[in-house]
Amino acid sequence: MAKAYDPRPAATRLAAVQAIYELDMIDAPVDDVLASFTAERWKAADEDVREEMARPKPELLKELVNGTATHGADIEAALLPAMRGERELDDMEKVMQAILRTAVYELLERRSVPAKTVIGAYTSVADAFFDEDGQQVKLIAGILNTVARQIRRDEFAPAGEPLAGQD
């Protein structure tokens, strides 16, 4: 029997990107932003929307936001080679930065989640923000694919073939 789809991880990733964006914009303490997301924002959404809305998983939200906020140097180091000739990360729209940084944190630190799942999840998050011509979504997907192939090479090697540099 197929496992039922759980929308909460997608809602959590979207909320994490929003929280990282907010941290970048208002320079608030991480705990304050997390408290706002877990206590106030989703409560308000429950009151305003009659249909069932997926709520973020609180522990995963905390992990993604805290991890992204505290692993900035590692995230930047992983992103830098993937940018090759693209705009600098700091020159991108803040929401693009938040998506990329949160996704790269997850690629670096949540190895139990397959890289292709992470890329697909954050491409969907990007699609929620950018839907005009899809160029930002394609750029985000391309950067994440490049990062994933560098830091999770084992997930992209063809079956039966050694990874580059391994004999």
N, C-alpha and C positions, 0 to 999 in steps of 0.2 A: 504494500500500500504506500502511495506517495505521501511524503511529509507535507502537511498543510503549510501554505505560505504564511509567514509571520511578517507583517508590515512594520513591526517595531524597529528592527535594525535600520531600515531606510529612514524612518522618522527620526531615529537617534542621530544618524549621520547628518541629516538636514539640520537638526537642532544644533549639532556640534559646529557645523560650518557657520551657522548664524551666531553662535556664541563667540567663536573665534573672530568673526567679523566685528562683533560688538566690542570685544577686547581691543582690537586694533583701532577702532574708531574713538572710543571714549576712555581707554586706558584705565579701566576699572579693575579691581581685584578679581581674580578668577573665581574665588568662592562666592562673591556677590553676584556675578553673572550667572553662575551655576544655580544659585539659590533662586534667582529670578526665573530662570528657565524651568526648574523643577517644581517650584511652588506656585508662581503667579501666572506665567504665560499659558501653561497647559490647562490650568484651572479655568482661566478666562476663555480659552478655546472650547472647553467642555460646556461652558454656560452659553456661548454664542452659537454653537453648532449643534444641531439636533442629531445629525447622523453620527455614527461612531467614527471617531478620528483616532488614528494610531498615536499612541503616546510613546515618547522616547523611553528607552530602558535607562533608568537613572544611573546605574553603575557603569554601563557602557558610555553614557554621556560624560560622566565624570572622568573616566579613563581617557576618552578621546580629547576632551578639552584640556585637562591637566597635562596630558602627554604632549599635545601639540604646543601648549604654552611653555613647557619646560624643556623640550628637546629641539629648540629652535636651531641651534648650531648644527646638529646632526641632520635635521630636515634640509637646511640650506645647503649643506655639503652634498646631500643626495640629489638635490634639485639642480645645482649649478651645472654639472656636465650635461644634463638633459635639456638645458635651455639653449645650447649651442646656436648662437646667433639670434635667438628670439629676444624679445625685450627682456630687460632685467626684471627679476621678480618684483622688485620694489616699484617698477614703472607700470605694472599691471593693475587693473582695477582691484580694489580691496577684496571684493567677493571672489575673484579668481585666485587671489593670494590665499584666502581662507580655505577654498576648496583644495588647492594644491597642497598646502601645508598639512591640512587634516588628513588627506589621503596618503601623503608620504609618511606621516607618522604611523598610520595604520599599516602601510607596507613594511616599514622598519620594525615595528614592535608587536604586531598582531599576526605572527606567522601562522597561526591556526586558521586564518582566513585566507583562502587562495587569492593570489595576486589578481587573477582575472575577475574574481568576485569584487575585489576592492576597486579595480578600474571601472567595472560596470556600474558599481554603486555610486561612485563619485561622478561618473559621466552623467548618470541620471540626476544627481543633485545639480550639476552644472546646467542640465537641460531645463531644470525648474527656474533657473535665473536667466538664461540666455536662450531665446528661442527664435530670434529674428532670422538669421541666415545660417546659424549653426557653426559659425567660424570659431567662436570661443570654446564651444563644446569640443570641436575637433582638436583645437590646440591643447586643451586640458587632457583629452584622451591620449593624444600623441606624447605629451610630456610624461604623463603617468605610465604609459607603456614603456617608454625609454627608461624611466627610473626603475620600474619593476624588473625589466630585463637585466639591469645592472645589479640590483640588490637581491634579486630572487632568481638568479640564473637557472637554478635547478628546476624551476617550474616551467621553463621555456625550452629546455633541451629536448630535441627529438628523441623518442624512445630508442634505446640501444646505442645512441651516439654519445661519446664523452663530451663534457663541457669544454669550452675553449680553455686551454692551459692545463687540462687534466689528461693524463695518459693512463 
